[in-house]
Amino acid sequence: MLLASVAILVGLPLLLWSADKFVGGAAVVAKHFGLSPILIGMLIIGFGTSAPEIIVSIIAAMEQSSGIALGNAYGSNIANIALILGITALISPIAVRSQIIRKELPIMLGLTFFAAWQVLDLQVSKDDAFSLLGLFILLISWSIWTGMSGDKDALAAEYDEELNLADTNLKKETLWLVIGLIILVASSRLLVWGAVEVATYFGVSDVVIGLTIIAIGTSLPELASSLVAVKKGEHDLALGNVIGSNMFNTLAVVGIAGVIHPMEVSSDFLYRDVLFMLVASVALFIFCIGLKGPGRLNRLEGGVFVAAYAGYTWYLINSSFIGG
């Protein structure tokens, strides 16, 4: 138990640090090869913040810990909306000006409903997984097209300001890219092993560990990037990172994990966790879409998200760790 706890305490910080180095290096390399700031932001940084989730879920699927793989992906989606955006909005209300974001919100909502529909039969089969990956390819294609035609969008301006990479050393960042990837994989293996051991020790399902400890931990990059973005007044960037991450988790993380090893879904997971993810996604859409003008996630709505997440997490812990 002690060794497993140490593995989590060491593995999680290493995971977050290596993911930051990996994404930063990838952005520099992409900039060097002429990729526009909006594409770097949407594809590499937007999706790259999900690097911890995808590596953890791949390792978990390879070790047949499907509960951690699925709990990590959907738990991160829940944490991104209710915890990350909730805290961010409490600190500074988030205004939605970007037309790209206004297009991505309904896409994210639709993908969330599709993911929920897929698990109604209490499994993620290989056919389900391949369909998710097919949708991911379509999403990437749409993102590239949108990025190439959206250079004057508010989100593009924020990415352009954020990606001031002119004086960055290419060789140094390429080295960090490689080192980051190696440590990312190693720390993920360490984290998954520790999580499985802790779950076994307490007699709880690995999906609960994935939904709580791992999901919150792997969502920390989104929290950091969102807080920094709103501090700079880059509201669309804060929201865009979360939307991109959630779509990546739903399609790529679950899709790749499901191809590696089909996953069974409990009825508790469907009616408790998937339902909460749906409700949170619908609430985000209603708060931010702005039917009669620019959308806005205010402090009250942020407080509702945080309170709901606290109640949800308390219920998970009480029913699984305490209620046993």
C-alpha positions in Angstrom: 0.0 0.0 0.0 2.8 2.4 0.9 4.7 1.7 -2.3 1.5 2.1 -4.4 0.8 5.5 -2.7 4.3 6.6 -3.4 3.9 5.5 -7.0 0.8 7.8 -7.4 2.5 10.7 -5.6 5.6 10.4 -7.8 3.9 9.4 -11.0 1.3 12.2 -11.2 3.7 15.1 -11.0 6.1 13.4 -13.4 3.1 12.8 -15.8 2.1 16.5 -15.7 5.7 17.8 -16.0 6.5 15.5 -19.0 3.2 16.3 -20.7 4.0 20.1 -20.5 7.5 19.5 -22.0 6.1 17.2 -24.7 3.3 19.7 -25.8 5.7 22.7 -25.6 8.3 20.9 -27.7 5.7 19.7 -30.2 4.4 23.3 -30.6 7.9 24.6 -31.3 8.6 21.9 -33.9 5.2 22.6 -35.6 5.9 26.3 -35.7 9.3 25.6 -37.2 7.6 23.7 -40.1 5.2 26.5 -40.8 2.0 25.5 -39.0 -0.1 28.6 -38.3 -0.7 29.6 -34.7 -4.4 28.8 -34.8 -3.7 25.3 -36.0 -0.9 24.8 -33.4 -3.3 26.0 -30.7 -6.3 23.9 -31.8 -4.5 20.7 -32.7 -1.3 20.5 -30.6 -2.1 22.6 -27.5 -5.8 22.2 -27.5 -5.6 18.4 -27.9 -2.2 18.1 -26.3 -3.4 19.0 -22.9 -5.1 15.5 -23.0 -1.7 13.8 -23.4 -1.8 12.5 -19.8 -5.3 11.1 -20.3 -4.5 9.3 -23.5 -1.2 7.7 -22.3 -2.8 6.7 -18.9 -5.8 5.1 -20.7 -3.6 3.3 -23.2 -1.4 1.8 -20.5 -4.6 0.9 -18.5 -6.2 -0.8 -21.5 -3.0 -2.7 -22.2 -3.0 -4.0 -18.6 -6.8 -4.8 -19.0 -7.7 -2.2 -16.4 -10.6 -0.9 -18.4 -12.2 0.8 -15.4 -9.2 3.2 -15.1 -9.2 3.7 -18.9 -12.8 4.7 -19.1 -13.1 6.4 -15.7 -10.0 8.5 -16.5 -11.5 9.7 -19.9 -15.0 10.5 -18.8 -13.9 11.6 -15.3 -11.6 14.1 -16.9 -14.5 15.4 -19.1 -16.5 15.9 -15.9 -13.6 17.6 -14.1 -12.8 19.8 -17.1 -16.3 21.3 -17.2 -17.5 21.3 -13.5 -14.2 21.8 -11.7 -11.8 23.5 -14.1 -14.3 25.9 -15.8 -16.2 26.3 -12.6 -13.1 27.5 -10.7 -12.0 29.6 -13.6 -15.4 31.3 -13.8 -15.4 32.0 -10.1 -12.1 33.8 -10.4 -13.0 35.6 -13.6 -16.3 35.3 -15.7 -15.6 33.8 -19.1 -16.8 35.7 -22.1 -17.3 33.8 -25.4 -16.4 35.9 -28.4 -14.9 33.3 -30.8 -17.1 31.9 -33.6 -15.0 28.8 -33.6 -15.9 28.2 -30.0 -19.6 28.7 -30.8 -19.3 26.1 -33.5 -17.3 23.6 -31.3 -19.8 23.7 -28.3 -22.6 22.0 -30.1 -20.2 19.5 -31.7 -18.8 18.6 -28.2 -22.4 18.3 -26.9 -23.4 16.0 -29.8 -20.3 13.8 -29.3 -21.1 13.5 -25.6 -24.6 12.3 -26.4 -23.1 9.9 -29.0 -20.7 8.5 -26.4 -23.6 8.0 -23.9 -25.7 6.2 -26.6 -22.8 3.9 -27.3 -22.6 2.6 -23.7 -26.3 1.9 -23.3 -25.5 -1.7 -24.0 -23.0 -1.5 -21.1 -19.9 -2.0 -23.2 -17.4 -0.2 -25.5 -16.8 -2.8 -28.2 -14.1 -2.7 -30.9 -16.8 -1.5 -33.4 -17.7 1.3 -31.0 -14.0 2.2 -30.6 -13.4 2.3 -34.4 -16.4 4.5 -34.9 -15.1 6.9 -32.3 -11.7 7.0 -34.0 -13.4 7.6 -37.4 -15.3 10.6 -35.9 -11.9 11.8 -34.5 -10.4 11.8 -38.0 -13.3 13.8 -39.2 -13.0 16.2 -36.3 -9.3 16.7 -37.0 -10.0 17.4 -40.7 -12.7 19.9 -39.7 -10.3 21.6 -37.2 -7.6 21.9 -39.9 -10.1 23.4 -42.3 -11.5 25.8 -39.6 -8.1 26.8 -38.5 -6.9 27.6 -42.1 -10.0 29.7 -42.7 -10.3 31.3 -39.2 -7.1 33.4 -39.0 -9.2 36.5 -38.1 -11.2 34.8 -35.4 -10.9 36.0 -31.7 -9.4 32.6 -30.8 -6.8 32.9 -33.5 -5.6 36.2 -32.1 -5.3 34.7 -28.6 -3.3 31.8 -29.9 -1.1 34.1 -31.9 -0.3 36.1 -28.8 0.3 33.0 -26.8 2.6 31.4 -29.3 5.5 33.8 -29.3 8.1 31.2 -30.3 10.5 33.2 -32.5 13.5 33.0 -30.2 13.0 29.3 -29.1 15.9 26.9 -29.7 14.6 24.2 -32.1 17.2 21.5 -31.1 16.5 22.1 -27.4 12.8 21.9 -27.8 13.0 18.8 -30.0 15.1 17.1 -27.2 12.4 18.1 -24.7 9.8 16.6 -27.0 11.6 13.2 -26.9 12.4 13.3 -23.2 8.8 14.4 -22.4 7.3 11.5 -24.4 9.6 8.9 -22.7 8.8 10.2 -19.2 5.1 10.5 -20.1 4.9 6.8 -20.8 7.0 5.7 -17.8 5.1 7.9 -15.3 1.8 6.7 -16.8 2.8 3.1 -16.1 3.8 4.0 -12.6 0.5 5.9 -12.0 -1.7 3.1 -13.3 0.1 0.5 -11.3 -0.3 2.5 -8.1 -3.9 3.2 -8.8 -4.8 -0.4 -9.3 -3.0 -1.4 -6.1 -4.8 1.3 -4.1 -8.1 0.2 -5.5 -7.4 -3.4 -4.6 -6.3 -2.5 -1.1 -9.5 -0.5 -0.4 -11.7 -3.0 -2.2 -13.2 -0.4 -4.6 -13.5 -0.6 -8.3 -10.7 0.8 -10.5 -13.3 2.9 -12.3 -13.8 5.0 -9.1 -10.0 5.5 -8.8 -10.1 6.6 -12.5 -13.0 9.0 -11.9 -11.4 10.6 -8.9 -7.7 10.6 -8.2 -6.5 10.0 -11.8 -9.2 12.1 -13.5 -8.6 15.2 -11.3 -4.8 14.7 -11.5 -4.7 14.4 -15.3 -7.0 17.5 -15.6 -4.5 19.8 -13.8 -2.9 21.0 -17.1 -6.4 22.2 -18.2 -6.8 24.1 -14.9 -3.3 25.7 -15.2 -3.8 26.8 -18.8 -7.4 28.1 -18.2 -6.3 30.1 -15.2 -3.4 31.6 -17.0 -5.6 32.4 -20.0 -8.3 34.2 -18.1 -5.6 36.2 -16.2 -4.4 37.4 -19.6 -8.0 38.1 -20.7 -7.8 35.2 -23.2 -11.3 33.9 -22.4 -11.8 32.0 -25.6 -8.5 30.2 -25.1 -9.6 29.1 -21.6 -12.9 27.6 -22.9 -11.3 26.3 -26.1 -8.7 24.2 -24.3 -11.4 22.5 -22.3 -13.7 21.9 -25.3 -10.8 20.5 -27.3 -9.7 18.3 -24.5 -13.2 16.9 -23.9 -13.7 16.0 -27.6 -10.2 14.4 -27.6 -11.0 12.4 -24.5 -14.4 11.2 -25.9 -13.1 10.2 -29.3 -9.4 9.5 -29.2 -8.8 8.4 -25.6 -11.8 6.1 -25.4 -11.4 5.0 -29.0 -7.8 3.9 -28.7 -8.3 2.2 -25.4 -11.3 0.4 -26.8 -9.4 -0.9 -29.8 -6.7 -2.2 -27.5 -9.1 -3.9 -25.2 -13.0 -3.7 -25.3 -14.4 -2.3 -22.1 -17.4 -3.3 -20.0 -19.5 -0.6 -18.4 -21.4 -1.1 -15.2 -25.0 0.2 -14.8 -23.8 2.4 -12.0 -21.2 4.0 -14.3 -23.9 4.6 -16.9 -26.6 6.1 -14.7 -24.3 8.0 -12.4 -21.2 9.1 -14.2 -22.2 9.2 -17.8 -25.4 10.9 -16.9 -23.5 13.5 -14.8 -21.2 14.1 -17.8 -24.3 14.7 -20.0 -25.9 17.1 -17.6 -22.7 19.1 -17.2 -22.2 19.3 -21.0 -25.8 20.5 -21.5 -25.4 23.1 -18.8 -22.1 24.4 -20.3 -23.8 24.6 -23.7 -26.8 26.6 -22.3 -24.5 28.9 -20.3 -22.0 29.7 -23.1 -23.8 29.5 -26.4 -25.3 33.0 -26.2 -28.3 32.8 -28.5 -28.9 36.5 -28.5 -25.3 37.7 -28.3 -21.9 36.7 -26.9 -22.1 33.8 -24.5 -20.8 34.1 -20.9 -20.0 31.8 -18.0 -20.5 34.0 -14.9 -19.5 33.5 -11.3 -22.9 32.2 -10.2 -22.8 29.5 -12.9 -19.2 28.7 -12.1 -20.2 28.3 -8.4 -23.0 25.9 -9.5 -20.5 23.8 -11.4 -18.1 23.6 -8.5 -20.8 22.8 -6.0 -22.2 20.1 -8.2 -18.7 18.6 -8.7 -18.1 18.7 -4.9 -21.4 16.9 -4.3 -20.7 14.3 -7.1 -17.2 13.6 -5.7 -18.4 13.3 -2.2 -21.0 10.8 -3.3 -18.4 8.8 -5.1 -16.1 8.7 -2.1 -18.8 8.1 0.4 -20.4 5.2 -1.5 -17.2 3.6 -2.6 -14.5 4.2 0.0 -16.7 4.7 3.1 -19.9 3.0 2.2 -17.9 0.1 0.6 
